[in-house]
């Protein structure tokens, strides 16, 4: 099988690499330091945060439609340079109360009179009405300015909603209040306004946008009032707020590094001043930091931009780096301390190298699958994460391995972990002072029979957590009654997860991409509360010249209006839609110019000279004429969405608007600023399924190639799907939408989960034991504790994000927390139970019966004595049926590996359990477990 060949070849390669690193550690330490310094300096010096359209899918229609609208000379009807929403602090009316209106007018006065840095004011920069030359203001604000008080405003006219038409002009709907007044209370006639809880004002300027926006922000943020609350927004607010996140999160990166160093040191500390490895734990975290710096630097030098979403990558890479460190240290501890440093490093690398190679490959490929995602933010994140995992792997097998070999030299010389001074073992320091014995003594004694000699049972005792896993957890989960309980709990977990999947909410909302204390969040929260009944205006536009004076074109426009009237997602166009052509035709009929409706010359003349300068002033921005006014080059009309209270309803409204607009014979386009989010909702599910499908397929192939068992890969895939279903279901119940953040989390889930599954599965299928319970015990002893440590270290690395005041980073923590909990549970409980059902691939029926009978005999004859574990891959291969024995040409009558110690000498490879086993077998008169002990040299 190719997996076995790859396993053997990679084991030999890492063995040789380990010996090389241990022999010449200096270059393997210096080169990563130099590379990180150069890549960090030259790469990070080019760092520029660019969040422009990173949340917009490549195949989204909103961006090209918006560009086409701008190219036709139109400003989006629902957009503005600067906007603000005013609410009263007591939650009452903001329209007719004198004290509130006075505060609104005071704010307005400050906005239009405050100078920019170049000395200009809003009055000199604003858009002006072509007929009156006054600055164009929000309709309700103009009424407030004219009335100067709330009571005067109420007395002057009866305001109606959503359109205010005081002159009752039949061919003009009037001033649109649907997006200016929110939380409106109407009288019994369903139109007269009694009160309004929110006021939406817009300000547009023509030039020096940046300077005036700075002035607008300064005024709004500094405005103090005990009557009103002001939530403001500008067209650049989201980009600016996103760009501010990286500088705010730097301190959190430092805290995460500190937490991981503390956790790593505590995990590596032993009650022995020589064998404990605090500095090696620090180096493990430092290796991850170097990988972060190098990966970001090399990707920036390759010309990629950096988005604010990528600031979560350091937390992710810190967790991955520390995970690999724990695997390396676990392999180091399994090797005999009496081995030469080069040999011990080689064996540790051979043991751990294959595991971290599998996990690094799976992590890289999981992120590689996201590089083809349609969202630029996902692609950028995956590019940086892939490079980070690759550098982390490279530095683990070079930089960290070199320091591990230096730690081995220190241990072999019996030097103190802090001072590096030679100290005495505890068994030889009995005549020293209590302070020396407490703070200095430690290490390995060469005297036989003492507790700190490698041949003693106490010296080789595993850590308590590890013993709990293989001595307590394994027997517990293999009990039939425990399996029933676990099955019931798993069914409950899966049932709740599937139910959660059906409750999923899709899309990333604007208020969730910025910090909680951002003015953007306050603005969109207020908009969601008060302005969803009448949604943002939708532009229905055409950019090609049309003959609007023909009956066919006129009827095509009226047919589209009829289609919008019949839609459940839009208001009746006769009451809400602003359609210049419909109102112009009414104007022609009522003014006795009906003949001009079908005559090009008269149509254009009356439109330009009579309609637009008077009652049709509001349509100046809806009709663009060709050169010399010889035709109409482009035009548009507006429709109003109804009750867009959820992202799903917004998606359906967008889909229907585009469908109606694109109908023949007059093909038009539909655009709204909200369609950027709706495009995301449309795309997120299919793109997620595609990306996850690619990632799972890649993981299947990798595991099939690298794990030497043909069925184990299917079990890993099953567990992987189980965790992903759980992640999607439970994150929904935890308040997380299916958005760009959760897509990245699902990819990380695949990578991390395969890490856990690869560790436990690889250890299980490569175990030399024949009884499933023994194989699982050995596997749990080898990788159980690293899996737990990896889970905890990753959670700790991301823990600080739980306290960062931004949804996207809290969502990262929540999803990674779920991944770690579900991954560790599946890796230590669910998958081990499934693995015990495996049998060796390709094994014939006779061989299976032989193994079965051998297992039964062994279990009966050993009297329940626990079998030792044999560190992989340094044991001599066991007897293979059909192959002649190398010992005296006969088959050894033993199920133990043939370690072949020198006759009459103690073998340094024997663990205490193995020595006790041999002593016990030697006391038996008969038995198939009686080992054959001969010299190493035939």
FENVENSUL-V360327 format. One record per pair of residues at least 24 apart in sequence whose C-alpha atoms are under 8 Angstrom apart, sorted by the first residue. I is the first residue (numbers start at 1). J is the second residue. D is the distance in whole Angstrom. If there is no record, write none. Layout:
# FENVENSUL-V360327
{{I;J;D} {I;J;D}}
This chain:
# FENVENSUL-V360327
{{1;708;7} {2;705;6} {2;706;8} {2;708;8} {3;704;7} {3;705;5} {3;706;5} {3;707;6} {3;708;5} {3;709;8} {4;706;8} {4;707;8} {4;708;5} {6;705;8} {6;706;7} {7;354;7} {7;706;7} {7;707;8} {7;708;8} {10;350;8} {10;353;8} {10;354;6} {11;350;5} {11;351;7} {11;353;7} {11;354;6} {11;873;8} {12;350;7} {13;350;8} {14;346;7} {14;349;5} {14;350;5} {14;353;6} {14;354;8} {15;345;8} {15;346;4} {15;347;6} {15;348;8} {15;349;6} {15;350;5} {16;346;6} {17;346;7} {17;349;8} {18;342;7} {18;345;5} {18;346;4} {18;347;7} {18;348;8} {18;349;6} {18;350;8} {18;397;8} {18;401;7} {19;342;5} {19;343;6} {19;345;6} {19;346;5} {20;342;8} {21;398;7} {21;401;7} {21;402;6} {21;405;8} {22;341;7} {22;342;5} {22;345;6} {22;346;8} {22;401;8} {22;402;6} {22;405;5} {22;406;7} {23;342;6} {25;402;5} {25;403;7} {25;405;8} {25;406;8} {26;402;8} {28;398;5} {28;399;5} {28;402;6} {29;398;7} {29;399;5} {29;400;8} {29;402;6} {29;403;8} {32;290;8} {32;395;7} {32;399;7} {33;290;7} {35;294;7} {36;290;6} {36;291;7} {36;293;6} {36;294;5} {37;294;8} {39;293;7} {39;294;5} {39;297;5} {39;298;6} {40;293;5} {40;294;6} {40;296;7} {40;297;5} {41;297;8} {42;297;7} {42;301;8} {43;296;7} {43;297;4} {43;298;6} {43;299;8} {43;300;5} {43;301;5} {44;296;7} {44;297;6} {44;300;7} {46;300;7} {46;301;8} {47;300;7} {47;305;8} {47;306;7} {48;305;7} {48;306;6} {49;243;6} {49;305;7} {49;306;5} {49;307;5} {49;308;7} {50;243;8} {50;305;6} {50;306;6} {50;307;5} {50;308;8} {51;239;6} {51;242;7} {51;243;7} {51;306;8} {51;307;5} {51;308;7} {52;239;7} {53;376;8} {54;307;8} {54;375;7} {54;376;5} {54;377;5} {55;375;6} {55;376;7} {55;377;6} {55;680;8} {55;740;8} {56;375;6} {56;376;7} {56;676;6} {56;677;8} {56;679;7} {56;680;6} {57;374;5} {57;375;5} {57;376;7} {57;679;7} {57;680;6} {57;683;7} {58;374;5} {58;375;6} {58;376;7} {59;374;7} {60;676;8} {60;679;6} {60;680;8} {60;683;8} {61;679;7} {62;671;6} {62;672;8} {62;673;8} {62;675;6} {62;676;6} {62;679;7} {63;676;7} {65;669;7} {65;670;7} {65;671;6} {66;671;6} {66;672;8} {68;543;8} {69;541;7} {69;543;8} {72;543;6} {72;624;8} {72;634;6} {73;624;7} {74;621;7} {74;622;7} {75;621;8} {76;539;7} {76;671;8} {76;672;7} {76;673;8} {77;537;6} {77;538;7} {77;539;7} {77;638;8} {78;536;6} {78;537;5} {78;538;7} {78;672;7} {78;673;7} {79;673;7} {80;202;6} {80;203;7} {80;204;6} {80;234;8} {80;235;7} {81;202;8} {81;203;6} {81;204;5} {81;205;7} {81;209;8} {81;213;8} {81;234;6} {81;235;5} {82;202;6} {82;203;5} {82;204;6} {82;213;7} {82;216;8} {82;232;8} {82;233;6} {82;234;4} {82;235;6} {83;200;7} {83;201;6} {83;202;4} {83;203;6} {83;232;6} {83;233;5} {83;234;6} {84;200;6} {84;201;5} {84;202;7} {84;230;7} {84;231;5} {84;232;4} {84;233;6} {84;523;7} {85;198;7} {85;199;5} {85;200;5} {85;201;6} {85;230;6} {85;231;5} {85;232;6} {85;523;7} {85;526;7} {85;527;8} {86;198;6} {86;199;5} {86;200;7} {86;228;6} {86;229;6} {86;230;5} {86;231;7} {87;197;6} {87;198;5} {87;199;7} {87;228;6} {87;229;5} {87;230;7} {88;197;7} {88;198;8} {88;227;6} {88;228;4} {88;229;6} {89;226;7} {89;227;6} {89;228;5} {89;229;6} {90;227;8} {91;197;7} {92;196;8} {92;197;6} {93;195;5} {93;196;5} {93;197;5} {93;198;8} {94;195;7} {94;196;6} {94;197;6} {94;198;6} {94;199;7} {95;150;6} {95;195;6} {95;196;6} {95;197;8} {95;199;8} {96;149;8} {96;150;4} {96;151;6} {96;153;7} {96;154;6} {96;195;7} {97;149;8} {97;150;5} {97;151;7} {98;149;5} {98;150;5} {98;151;6} {99;150;8} {99;227;7} {100;150;8} {100;227;6} {100;228;7} {101;144;7} {101;148;8} {101;149;6} {101;150;6} {102;148;8} {102;149;7} {103;225;7} {103;227;7} {103;228;7} {104;228;8} {105;144;8} {105;145;7} {105;148;8} {107;220;8} {107;223;7} {110;219;7} {111;215;8} {111;216;6} {111;219;7} {114;215;7} {115;215;7} {116;211;6} {116;212;6} {116;214;8} {116;215;6} {117;211;6} {118;211;8} {121;212;8} {122;205;7} {122;212;8} {125;205;5} {125;206;6} {125;207;6} {125;208;8} {126;203;8} {126;204;6} {126;205;4} {126;206;6} {127;204;6} {127;205;6} {127;206;6} {130;613;8} {130;617;8} {131;613;6} {131;614;8} {131;617;7} {136;204;8} {137;201;8} {137;202;7} {137;203;7} {138;180;7} {138;201;6} {138;202;6} {138;203;8} {139;175;6} {139;176;7} {139;177;7} {139;180;8} {140;177;7} {140;180;7} {141;201;7} {158;192;6} {158;193;7} {159;192;6} {159;193;6} {160;191;5} {160;192;4} {160;193;5} {161;186;8} {161;191;5} {161;192;6} {161;193;6} {162;191;7} {162;576;7} {163;576;7} {170;586;8} {171;583;5} {171;584;7} {171;586;6} {171;587;6} {172;583;6} {172;615;7} {172;616;7} {173;575;7} {173;576;7} {173;578;7} {178;531;8} {178;534;6} {178;535;8} {179;531;7} {179;534;7} {179;535;7} {179;536;7} {181;531;8} {182;530;5} {182;531;5} {183;530;5} {183;531;7} {197;530;8} {198;530;7} {231;519;6} {231;520;8} {231;522;6} {231;523;5} {231;526;8} {232;519;6} {232;520;7} {232;522;8} {232;523;6} {233;519;7} {233;520;6} {233;523;6} {237;520;7} {238;510;8} {238;513;8} {238;514;7} {238;520;7} {241;514;6} {241;515;7} {241;518;7} {242;308;6} {242;513;7} {242;514;6} {243;308;6} {245;308;7} {245;514;8} {245;515;8} {246;308;6} {246;311;6} {249;311;8} {249;804;8} {252;800;6} {252;801;7} {252;804;8} {253;314;7} {253;315;7} {255;800;7} {256;315;7} {256;796;7} {256;797;5} {256;798;7} {256;799;8} {256;800;6} {257;285;7} {257;318;8} {257;797;7} {259;796;7} {259;797;7} {260;285;7} {260;318;8} {260;322;8} {260;793;6} {260;796;7} {260;797;6} {261;285;6} {263;793;7} {264;322;8} {264;793;8} {267;789;8} {272;441;7} {272;442;5} {272;443;7} {273;416;6} {273;417;6} {273;439;7} {273;440;6} {273;441;6} {273;442;5} {273;443;7} {274;410;8} {274;411;6} {274;414;6} {274;415;6} {274;416;5} {274;417;5} {274;441;8} {274;442;5} {274;443;5} {275;411;6} {275;417;7} {275;442;7} {275;443;6} {276;417;7} {277;407;8} {277;417;7} {278;417;8} {279;417;8} {280;403;7} {280;404;7} {280;407;7} {281;325;8} {283;400;7} {283;403;8} {284;321;7} {284;322;6} {284;325;6} {284;396;8} {284;400;6} {285;318;7} {285;321;7} {285;322;6} {287;321;7} {287;392;7} {287;395;6} {287;396;7} {287;399;7} {287;400;7} {288;317;7} {288;318;5} {288;320;8} {288;321;5} {288;322;7} {288;392;6} {288;395;8} {289;314;8} {289;318;7} {290;392;8} {291;317;8} {291;388;6} {291;389;8} {291;391;5} {291;392;5} {291;395;7} {292;317;7} {292;388;6} {292;391;8} {292;392;8} {294;388;8} {294;391;7} {295;384;7} {295;387;5} {295;388;5} {295;391;6} {296;384;6} {296;387;8} {296;388;7} {299;383;8} {299;384;7} {299;387;7} {304;380;8} {305;380;8} {306;380;7} {307;377;7} {307;380;7} {309;377;7} {309;381;7} {309;808;8} {310;380;8} {310;381;6} {310;384;8} {312;809;7} {312;812;8} {313;381;8} {313;384;8} {313;385;6} {315;797;5} {315;798;6} {316;794;7} {316;797;7} {316;798;7} {317;385;8} {317;388;7} {317;389;7} {317;392;8} {318;794;8} {318;797;6} {319;790;7} {319;793;6} {319;794;4} {319;795;8} {319;796;8} {319;797;6} {319;798;8} {320;389;8} {320;392;8} {320;790;8} {320;794;7} {321;392;6} {321;393;8} {321;396;8} {322;790;7} {322;793;7} {322;794;8} {323;786;7} {323;787;8} {323;789;7} {323;790;5} {323;791;8} {323;793;7} {323;794;8} {324;356;6} {324;396;7} {325;396;7} {325;400;8} {326;786;6} {326;789;7} {326;790;7} {327;352;6} {327;355;8} {327;356;7} {327;783;8} {327;786;6} {328;352;5} {328;353;8} {330;782;8} {330;783;8} {330;786;7} {334;871;7} {335;871;8} {336;454;8} {336;908;7} {336;909;7} {337;412;8} {337;454;7} {338;412;8} {338;454;8} {338;908;7} {341;405;6} {341;408;6} {341;409;6} {341;412;8} {342;405;7} {345;401;8} {345;404;8} {345;405;6} {347;874;7} {349;397;8} {349;401;8} {350;873;7} {351;872;6} {351;873;7} {353;397;8} {355;758;7} {355;759;6} {355;762;8} {356;393;8} {357;393;7} {358;702;8} {358;703;8} {358;706;7} {358;755;7} {358;758;7} {359;751;7} {359;752;8} {359;754;7} {359;755;5} {359;758;7} {360;389;6} {360;390;7} {360;393;6} {361;702;8} {362;699;6} {362;702;7} {362;751;6} {362;754;7} {362;755;7} {363;389;7} {363;748;7} {363;750;8} {363;751;4} {363;752;7} {363;755;8} {364;389;6} {364;390;7} {364;751;8} {365;695;7} {365;698;7} {365;699;8} {366;695;5} {366;696;8} {366;698;8} {366;699;7} {366;747;6} {366;748;7} {366;750;7} {366;751;6} {367;695;8} {367;747;6} {367;748;7} {367;751;8} {369;691;6} {369;692;8} {369;694;6} {369;695;5} {370;691;6} {370;695;8} {370;747;8} {372;691;8} {373;687;7} {373;691;7} {374;687;7} {375;740;8} {377;740;8} {378;740;7} {378;743;8} {378;744;7} {381;744;8} {382;744;8} {411;443;7} {414;442;8} {414;443;6} {414;444;7} {415;443;8} {416;440;7} {416;442;8} {425;452;7} {426;452;7} {427;451;7} {427;452;7} {455;911;7} {455;912;6} {456;912;6} {457;912;5} {457;913;8} {460;911;7} {460;912;7} {465;785;7} {466;780;8} {466;781;6} {466;784;7} {466;785;5} {467;781;7} {469;780;7} {469;781;7} {469;784;7} {469;785;8} {470;777;5} {470;778;8} {470;780;6} {470;781;6} {470;784;8} {471;777;8} {474;773;8} {474;776;7} {474;777;6} {474;780;8} {475;773;8} {477;829;7} {477;833;7} {478;773;8} {478;833;7} {493;726;7} {494;722;8} {494;725;8} {494;726;7} {496;729;7} {496;730;8} {497;725;6} {497;726;5} {497;727;8} {497;728;7} {497;729;4} {497;730;6} {498;725;7} {498;726;7} {498;729;6} {499;729;7} {500;728;7} {500;729;4} {500;730;6} {500;732;6} {500;733;6} {501;725;7} {501;728;6} {501;729;4} {501;730;8} {501;732;7} {502;729;8} {503;729;8} {503;732;7} {503;733;8} {504;728;8} {504;729;7} {504;732;6} {504;737;7} {504;738;7} {505;648;8} {505;732;7} {505;736;8} {505;737;5} {505;738;6} {506;647;7} {506;648;7} {506;681;6} {506;684;7} {506;685;8} {506;737;5} {506;738;5} {506;739;6} {507;647;7} {507;677;7} {507;678;8} {507;680;6} {507;681;5} {507;684;7} {507;737;6} {507;738;6} {507;739;5} {507;740;8} {508;677;7} {508;680;8} {508;737;7} {508;738;8} {508;739;5} {508;740;7} {509;677;7} {512;806;7} {512;807;5} {512;808;7} {513;806;7} {513;807;7} {513;808;6} {514;806;6} {514;807;7} {514;808;8} {515;805;5} {515;806;4} {515;807;7} {516;805;5} {516;806;5} {516;807;7} {517;805;7} {528;645;8} {532;642;8} {532;643;6} {532;644;6} {532;645;6} {533;642;6} {533;643;4} {533;644;7} {533;645;7} {534;640;7} {534;641;6} {534;642;6} {534;643;6} {534;644;8} {535;640;6} {535;641;5} {535;642;6} {535;643;7} {535;644;6} {536;640;7} {536;641;7} {536;672;7} {536;674;8} {537;638;6} {537;639;6} {537;640;5} {537;641;7} {537;672;7} {538;638;5} {538;639;5} {538;640;6} {538;641;7} {538;670;7} {538;671;6} {538;672;5} {539;636;6} {539;637;6} {539;638;5} {539;639;7} {539;669;8} {539;670;6} {539;671;5} {539;672;6} {540;636;5} {540;637;5} {540;638;6} {540;639;7} {540;661;7} {540;668;6} {540;669;6} {540;670;5} {540;671;7} {541;634;8} {541;635;6} {541;636;4} {541;637;6} {541;668;5} {541;669;5} {541;670;7} {542;634;6} {542;635;6} {542;636;6} {542;667;7} {542;668;5} {542;669;6} {543;633;7} {543;634;5} {543;635;7} {543;668;8} {544;633;6} {544;634;6} {545;631;7} {545;632;6} {545;633;4} {545;634;6} {546;632;7} {546;633;7} {546;634;8} {547;631;8} {547;632;8} {548;581;8} {548;632;8} {549;596;8} {549;597;6} {549;598;5} {549;599;6} {549;600;6} {549;603;6} {550;597;8} {550;598;6} {550;599;8} {551;598;7} {553;666;7} {554;581;8} {556;665;7} {556;666;6} {557;666;8} {558;582;8} {560;660;6} {560;661;7} {563;660;7} {564;639;8} {564;657;8} {564;660;7} {567;656;8} {568;642;8} {569;641;6} {569;642;5} {569;643;7} {569;644;8} {569;649;8} {569;652;8} {569;653;5} {570;639;7} {570;640;6} {570;641;4} {570;642;5} {570;653;8} {571;639;8} {571;640;6} {571;641;6} {571;642;6} {573;639;7} {573;640;8} {576;639;7} {576;640;7} {577;637;7} {577;638;5} {577;639;5} {577;640;6} {578;637;6} {578;638;5} {578;639;7} {579;636;8} {579;637;5} {579;638;6} {580;616;8} {580;619;6} {580;622;7} {580;636;8} {580;637;7} {584;611;7} {584;616;8} {587;611;8} {604;629;8} {604;630;8} {604;631;7} {647;677;8} {647;678;7} {647;681;7} {648;678;8} {648;681;7} {650;678;6} {651;675;8} {651;678;5} {651;679;7} {651;681;7} {651;682;7} {654;678;7} {684;738;7} {684;739;7} {684;740;8} {685;738;8} {688;743;6} {692;746;8} {692;747;7} {695;747;7} {695;750;7} {696;720;8} {696;750;7} {699;754;7} {703;758;7} {707;758;8} {707;761;8} {707;762;6} {707;765;8} {708;762;8} {708;765;7} {708;766;8} {709;765;7} {709;840;7} {709;841;6} {710;841;6} {711;838;7} {711;841;8} {712;761;7} {712;835;7} {712;838;7} {715;831;7} {715;834;7} {715;835;8} {716;754;7} {716;757;6} {716;758;8} {716;831;8} {719;826;7} {719;830;8} {719;831;7} {720;750;7} {720;753;6} {720;754;7} {723;749;8} {723;753;8} {723;819;7} {723;822;6} {723;823;7} {723;826;8} {724;749;7} {724;750;8} {726;822;8} {727;815;7} {727;818;6} {727;819;7} {730;818;8} {731;814;7} {731;815;6} {731;818;8} {736;811;6} {741;808;6} {741;811;7} {741;812;7} {742;811;7} {742;812;7} {742;815;7} {745;812;7} {745;815;6} {745;816;7} {748;816;8} {749;816;7} {749;819;6} {752;819;8} {752;820;8} {752;823;7} {753;819;7} {753;823;5} {753;827;8} {756;787;6} {756;823;7} {756;824;7} {756;827;6} {757;827;6} {757;831;7} {759;783;6} {759;787;8} {760;784;7} {760;827;7} {760;828;8} {760;832;8} {761;832;8} {761;835;7} {764;835;8} {766;872;8} {767;870;8} {767;872;8} {768;870;8} {768;878;8} {768;897;8} {770;851;7} {770;855;7} {771;855;6} {772;836;5} {772;837;8} {773;836;7} {774;867;7} {776;832;7} {776;836;7} {778;869;6} {778;870;8} {780;828;8} {784;828;7} {787;824;7} {787;827;8} {788;824;7} {791;820;5} {791;821;7} {791;824;7} {792;820;8} {794;820;8} {795;820;7} {858;928;8} {858;929;7} {861;927;7} {865;917;8} {867;913;7} {867;914;8} {867;917;8} {868;911;8} {868;913;5} {868;914;6} {868;917;8} {875;899;7} {887;934;8} {887;938;8} {892;931;7} {892;932;6} {893;928;6} {893;929;7} {893;930;7} {893;931;7} {893;932;8} {894;928;6} {894;929;5} {894;930;6} {894;931;5} {894;932;8} {895;928;8} {895;929;6} {896;929;7} {896;931;7} {898;931;8} {898;932;8} {900;932;8} {900;933;6} {900;934;6} {900;935;6} {900;936;6} {901;933;7} {901;934;6} {901;935;6} {901;936;6} {902;933;8} {902;934;6} {902;935;4} {902;936;5} {902;937;8} {903;933;7} {903;934;5} {903;935;5} {903;936;8}}
